[in-house]
Amino acid sequence: MVGLGRSSGAVAPFEMRAADVTDPASVAAALADVRRDKGVYALINAAGIASLNLVLTTPAATIRRIIETNLLGTIFLCQQVAPALIRRGNGRIINFSTMGVPLAIKGEAIYVASKAGVEGFSRAFAREMSPHGVTVNIVAPGPIDTALIAKVPREKVDAVVRQQIIQRQAKPEDVWNIVSLLLSPESSMISGETIHVGGA
Amino acid sequence: MSVSYEEVERFLRDEVASLTAGPPENVSGATVLVGTSRVVDSADLVMLLLAAEEYARDKMNVAFDWTSDSAMSEARSTLRNIGTLARHLTDLQPA
C-alpha cells in the first residue's frame, strides 16, 4: 500500500510518498513504479482541501488551488494509476466527493464545484474503464471529524448533519465500511455510483 | 543500439493483430487507429498504447508518455495509423 501526500513525513501504517497532486509530472515521478505494477488493485482519491467562504469574497488564487487539488488532482492520479489496473484486468477506483454537492451548502460553493466535477468525471471515467474490468465509484461523506473541518463551527456541522437522511455525524469507520464494500469482489457490478455517507 | 522503424512497426502490427484477433497480414503501417476507419476500439487502443509504453521502455530505453503535452498536442497525427505511431516511437530515441 502506498500513500501520497504533500510530504512523505506523514505518519501512516503504510509507505508515504510526497507529491504535488496538481502537477502531473510530480504525480508521475512519485508513482512511476505503481503505473507498471500489476499487483496494484485499487486507487483511492481522498485528498481534498476546502475554504469555507462566500464566492464573492474568495480570492482567485484560493479558487484555483481548490479546483486544482480536488478535481485536477483526482484526474491526474487516475491517469497515472489506471494503466496498472488495466494491465491487471480488474480493479477499483474510489474518488471522494462530499455531501455538500446534493445539499448545496452555503459557503462551500467552490469546494462543492470541485467535488461536483469529481462526480461528473468519475461517472464518465467509469464507462471508459468498464471494458477493462475496473469500477469507478464515488464516496460522498458529510462532515467527518477530520482536519478538513477542524475550523468549521459546531453549529454549521450540526446543520449539515440535520439534512442527512441519517441524522448523526458519521465516523471515519462509517466511511471505511463503504470503501471496504466498494473494494470487495462483491461490488463488481457497482460502477459510476455516488454513495452518500448518511444519505442525501 | 537503437531500434529501427521497421522493428517498431512490426511490433505494433503484431499487437494490433493480436488485439483484433485477425490475421497479421491484414495489418500494415497504414492500418488506421483512430477515426471512422479505425480497426481497434477505444479499449483496445488503450491496450495498444500500454504495450507500446512497455516496449519503448524495455526495448528502446525511452519513455513514451502518451499523456504528455508534447505527445498529445499532435495526438491525431501520432495515433493516426500504425506507421505514424511507429515513427513517433522511433523518433523518441536519441539521434
Interface residues (C-beta under 8 A of the other chain):
Chain A: P24 A28 R36 Q79 P83 I86 R87 E128 P131 H132
Chain B: D41 S42 A43 V46 M47 L50 E53 E54 D65 T67
